[in-house]
Amino acid sequence: MTTDHGSGGDVSSDVTTVLWRPLGQQELDLVREAGGRRWPPLSPEQTHFFPMLDEAFAVRAAQNWNLFGPVRYVARFHVETGFLGRYSTRSFGGSAAPMLWVAADELDEFNAHIVGSIEVIHEFR
């Protein structure tokens, strides 16, 4: 079962929320090296991991942001909804599209709550 983040009611650990993340080839290679089941550690200058709650915003970011190199992707993944309640959602850069703010030192625990595989659903060249 998949629900939108923030829906009310009792949530069990088998209920998941779909998240998206734009990424470049280097990060995708690291995800694949980890068997497609976890995000790699962030670089020292990155203080937070920002999964997106809106696929269309992730697509626009992958298409328009120059952070990812010449080939850019959007990945989709599922996380236990009950676990996500600990994170705040914020908009970035004046956008109305919310993202979760996961502190870099919590990424291992976040990864432990991913259900299934991280899969590429869009590719842009």
C-alpha positions as a Markdown table, in Angstrom:
| # | Residue | x | y | z |
|---|---|---|---|---|
| 1 | Met | 0.0 | 0.0 | 0.0 |
| 2 | Thr | 1.3 | 3.5 | -0.8 |
| 3 | Thr | 0.1 | 6.6 | 0.8 |
| 4 | Asp | 0.9 | 10.3 | 0.5 |
| 5 | His | 3.2 | 11.7 | 3.2 |
| 6 | Gly | 1.3 | 13.5 | 5.8 |
| 7 | Ser | -2.0 | 11.5 | 5.5 |
| 8 | Gly | -3.5 | 11.1 | 8.9 |
| 9 | Gly | -4.5 | 7.9 | 10.7 |
| 10 | Asp | -2.6 | 5.0 | 12.2 |
| 11 | Val | 0.4 | 4.0 | 10.2 |
| 12 | Ser | 2.1 | 0.7 | 10.3 |
| 13 | Ser | 5.6 | -0.1 | 9.1 |
| 14 | Asp | 4.3 | -1.9 | 6.0 |
| 15 | Val | 2.8 | 1.3 | 4.6 |
| 16 | Thr | 5.2 | 3.3 | 2.5 |
| 17 | Thr | 5.6 | 6.8 | 1.0 |
| 18 | Val | 7.0 | 7.2 | -2.5 |
| 19 | Leu | 9.8 | 9.7 | -2.7 |
| 20 | Trp | 11.9 | 10.9 | -5.6 |
| 21 | Arg | 15.5 | 12.2 | -6.0 |
| 22 | Pro | 17.2 | 13.8 | -8.9 |
| 23 | Leu | 20.8 | 12.6 | -9.3 |
| 24 | Gly | 23.8 | 12.4 | -11.6 |
| 25 | Gln | 25.8 | 9.5 | -12.9 |
| 26 | Gln | 28.3 | 9.4 | -10.0 |
| 27 | Glu | 25.6 | 9.1 | -7.3 |
| 28 | Leu | 23.7 | 6.6 | -9.4 |
| 29 | Asp | 26.8 | 4.5 | -9.7 |
| 30 | Leu | 27.2 | 4.5 | -5.9 |
| 31 | Val | 23.5 | 3.5 | -5.5 |
| 32 | Arg | 24.0 | 0.6 | -7.9 |
| 33 | Glu | 27.2 | -0.5 | -6.1 |
| 34 | Ala | 25.1 | -0.7 | -2.9 |
| 35 | Gly | 22.7 | -3.0 | -4.7 |
| 36 | Gly | 20.1 | -0.3 | -5.3 |
| 37 | Arg | 19.0 | -0.4 | -1.7 |
| 38 | Arg | 20.6 | 2.6 | -0.1 |
| 39 | Trp | 21.8 | 6.1 | -0.8 |
| 40 | Pro | 25.6 | 6.7 | -0.5 |
| 41 | Pro | 27.1 | 8.9 | 2.2 |
| 42 | Leu | 27.0 | 12.6 | 1.5 |
| 43 | Ser | 30.1 | 14.7 | 0.8 |
| 44 | Pro | 31.4 | 16.6 | 3.8 |
| 45 | Glu | 29.9 | 19.9 | 2.6 |
| 46 | Gln | 26.4 | 18.4 | 2.3 |
| 47 | Thr | 24.6 | 18.8 | 5.6 |
| 48 | His | 21.3 | 17.3 | 4.5 |
| 49 | Phe | 19.8 | 14.7 | 2.1 |
| 50 | Phe | 16.8 | 16.1 | 0.3 |
| 51 | Pro | 14.3 | 13.5 | -1.0 |
| 52 | Met | 11.4 | 15.1 | -2.8 |
| 53 | Leu | 7.7 | 14.5 | -2.2 |
| 54 | Asp | 6.7 | 15.6 | -5.8 |
| 55 | Glu | 7.8 | 13.7 | -8.9 |
| 56 | Ala | 7.2 | 16.6 | -11.2 |
| 57 | Phe | 9.5 | 18.8 | -9.1 |
| 58 | Ala | 12.2 | 16.1 | -9.1 |
| 59 | Val | 11.9 | 16.0 | -12.9 |
| 60 | Arg | 12.2 | 19.7 | -13.3 |
| 61 | Ala | 15.2 | 19.7 | -11.0 |
| 62 | Ala | 16.9 | 17.0 | -13.0 |
| 63 | Gln | 16.2 | 18.8 | -16.2 |
| 64 | Asn | 17.2 | 22.3 | -15.1 |
| 65 | Trp | 19.8 | 22.1 | -12.3 |
| 66 | Asn | 23.5 | 22.0 | -13.4 |
| 67 | Leu | 24.6 | 20.1 | -10.4 |
| 68 | Phe | 24.4 | 16.6 | -11.9 |
| 69 | Gly | 26.5 | 16.7 | -15.1 |
| 70 | Pro | 25.5 | 16.0 | -18.7 |
| 71 | Val | 23.3 | 12.9 | -17.8 |
| 72 | Arg | 20.7 | 13.3 | -15.1 |
| 73 | Tyr | 18.3 | 10.9 | -13.6 |
| 74 | Val | 15.2 | 10.8 | -11.3 |
| 75 | Ala | 15.0 | 7.9 | -9.0 |
| 76 | Arg | 11.9 | 6.7 | -7.2 |
| 77 | Phe | 12.0 | 4.8 | -3.9 |
| 78 | His | 9.7 | 3.9 | -1.0 |
| 79 | Val | 10.3 | 4.5 | 2.7 |
| 80 | Glu | 8.2 | 3.4 | 5.7 |
| 81 | Thr | 5.7 | 6.1 | 6.2 |
| 82 | Gly | 5.7 | 5.9 | 10.0 |
| 83 | Phe | 9.5 | 6.5 | 10.1 |
| 84 | Leu | 9.2 | 9.7 | 8.0 |
| 85 | Gly | 7.2 | 11.5 | 10.7 |
| 86 | Arg | 10.4 | 12.5 | 12.4 |
| 87 | Tyr | 11.5 | 14.7 | 9.4 |
| 88 | Ser | 10.3 | 18.2 | 8.6 |
| 89 | Thr | 9.3 | 19.2 | 5.1 |
| 90 | Arg | 10.5 | 22.4 | 3.6 |
| 91 | Ser | 10.5 | 24.1 | 0.3 |
| 92 | Phe | 13.7 | 25.0 | -1.4 |
| 93 | Gly | 14.6 | 28.1 | -3.4 |
| 94 | Gly | 11.2 | 29.6 | -3.3 |
| 95 | Ser | 9.5 | 26.5 | -4.7 |
| 96 | Ala | 6.2 | 25.3 | -3.4 |
| 97 | Ala | 7.4 | 21.7 | -3.8 |
| 98 | Pro | 8.2 | 20.2 | -0.5 |
| 99 | Met | 11.3 | 18.1 | 0.3 |
| 100 | Leu | 12.2 | 16.2 | 3.4 |
| 101 | Trp | 15.3 | 17.4 | 5.3 |
| 102 | Val | 17.3 | 14.4 | 6.5 |
| 103 | Ala | 20.5 | 15.3 | 8.4 |
| 104 | Ala | 23.6 | 13.8 | 6.9 |
| 105 | Asp | 24.3 | 11.9 | 10.1 |
| 106 | Glu | 20.9 | 10.2 | 9.9 |
| 107 | Leu | 21.3 | 8.9 | 6.4 |
| 108 | Asp | 22.3 | 5.4 | 7.4 |
| 109 | Glu | 19.1 | 5.1 | 9.6 |
| 110 | Phe | 17.0 | 6.6 | 6.8 |
| 111 | Asn | 18.5 | 4.0 | 4.4 |
| 112 | Ala | 17.5 | 1.2 | 6.8 |
| 113 | His | 13.8 | 2.2 | 6.3 |
| 114 | Ile | 13.9 | 2.1 | 2.5 |
| 115 | Val | 11.5 | -0.6 | 1.3 |
| 116 | Gly | 12.4 | -2.3 | -2.0 |
| 117 | Ser | 14.9 | -0.9 | -4.5 |
| 118 | Ile | 15.8 | 2.6 | -5.6 |
| 119 | Glu | 14.8 | 2.7 | -9.3 |
| 120 | Val | 15.6 | 5.1 | -12.1 |
| 121 | Ile | 12.4 | 6.3 | -13.7 |
| 122 | His | 13.6 | 9.2 | -15.9 |
| 123 | Glu | 16.8 | 9.9 | -17.7 |
| 124 | Phe | 17.8 | 13.2 | -19.4 |
| 125 | Arg | 20.8 | 13.9 | -21.7 |
